[in-house]
Amino acid sequence: RKQAMEYFTSSSDEEFESKPSLTHKAKRALRKRRKLEKETKQLIKQEELKRLHKAQAVQRQLEELEERQRALEIFGVELERELRGEAVSFLFYTDSGTKDETQMLHEWFELVMEKNKLTRYESELLIIAQELELEDHQSRLEQKLREKMAIDGKSK
C-alpha cells in the first residue's frame, strides 16, 4: 500500500509539474510565432519599399524618355521639311553654303534608329512597371491568405 501511495503521489506530482511546463512551452511557442510574424511583416514592408523605389525610378525614366521622344519628334519634323525643301534651316549647310542632302538623310536615319531604340526602351519600362504591379498584387493576396490561415479552426 505504501508503495502504491508513493506511486500515485509521485505521478500526481509529475502531472501537476508538467502542466506549468506545458504552459511554458505554449508561451514559448506563442512568442516564437509572434516573432516570426513580426519578421515576416518587416520583410513584407522591405519588399514593398523596394517595389515602391523601383516604381518611382521607372516613372522618372518614363518621363525622361517622353521628353527625349518629344525633342526627337520636333527635330525629325524639321529635318523632314528640310528634306522636302519646304523650310529653310541653318542646320545642314556645307562650306559652300548649300544643303548636303546625304548628310540630312544620314541624320534622318540616325534619328529613326534613335526613336526605335527609345520605343523599345519604353516597352521594357512598361513591362517592368506591369511586373511591379503584379508583384504588389501577389503580395497583397499572400497577406490576405496569411490572415485567413491565422484564424483558428472554430472561426473558419
N, C-alpha and C positions, 0 to 999 in steps of 0.2 A: 504493500500500500504506500509506504513511504517513498519508494522509488517511483511509483505511478504519480504520486502527488508532485514530486520534484519534476517529473517529465511534463506534466500538464502546466505546472507553474512556469517552467522554463520556456515551454512552447508558447504560452500566452504572453510571456515577456518578450519573446522574439517577435511575435506578431505586433505587439504594441510598439516595439522599436522599429519594425520595418515600415510601419505607416508613416512616421515622420521622414524616413529616408525616401519613401515614395513621393511624399510631398516635396521634399528637397529636389528629387530628380525631376519632378514635374515643373518646379520653379526654374530649375536649370534649363530644362528643355524649352520652357516658355521664353526665358531670357535669350537663349540661343536663337530661337525662332524670330524674336523681335530684332535681335542684332542682324540676322540675315535679311529680314525685311528692310531694315534701315539701310544696309549696304546696297541692297537691290534698288531702293529708291534713289540713293546717291548715284549709282551707276546710270539709272534711267535719266536723271537730271543732267549728268555729264554728257550723255549721248544726245539729249535734246539740245543742249548748248552747242555741241559740235555741229549738229544739223543746222541750228539757227545761224551760227557763224558762216557755215558753208553756204547757206541760202542767201545770206547777205552779200557774201563775196560774189556769188553767181549773179545776183541782181545788179551789183555795181558793174560787173563785167558786161552784162547785157546792155546797161545804159551807155557805157563807153563804146560798145560795139555799135549801138544805134547812132551815136554821134559820128563815128567814123564812116558808117554807111551813108549818112546824110551828106557828109563832106565829099565822099566819093561820087555820090549821085550828082551833086552840084558841079563838080569838076567834070564828070562824064557828059553832062548836058552841054556844058560849054565846049568841050572837046568835039562832040558830035556836030555842033553848029559850025565849028571851025572846019571840020572835015567836009561838010556840005557847002561851005562857003557862005553861010548865012550871016555869020558875025565876024567882026574883026577883033582880034585879040593880039596882045603882045607876047603871048606865051611861047610860040614856036617860030621864031624868026631865025634865019641863018645869018651869017655875016653879011651876005649881000642884001639882006632886008626882005627876002621872000620867005614864004612859009615852006617848011620842009614837010611834005606830005608823008614821007616814010617815017619821019620822026613822030608825027602825030599818030599814025597808025600803030607804031610801036607803043607809044604812051597809052593808046586806047586799049590795046591787047593786055598790057600790064594792068590797066585799070579793071578790065573784065576779070582777069585772074585774081586780083586782089578782092574784088567783090565776091567772087565764087568762094574764095578762102574764108572770107568773113561770114558768108552764108553757112558754110559747113561748120564753122566755129559756133555760130548762133544755134544751129541744130544740136550740137554737142551740149551746149549750155542748157538748152531747153530739156534735153534728156536727163541731164544731171538734176535739174530742178524737179522734174517729174519723179525721179528716183527718190529725192529727198522727201517729197510729199508722200510717196508710198511707204517709205521707212517710218515717217511720222504716224501715218495711219496704222501701220503694223504695231508700232509701239503702244498706241492707244488701245488697240484691240487686245494686246497682250496684258496690259494693265487691267482692263475690264475682266479678262479671264482670271487673272490672279485674284481680283476682288471676289469674283464669284466662287472660286475654288477655296477661298479663305472662310466662306460661310460654313458654319457647322452643319452636320448631316441632317439634323431635325428641320432646320430652316429651308434646306434645299428642297 
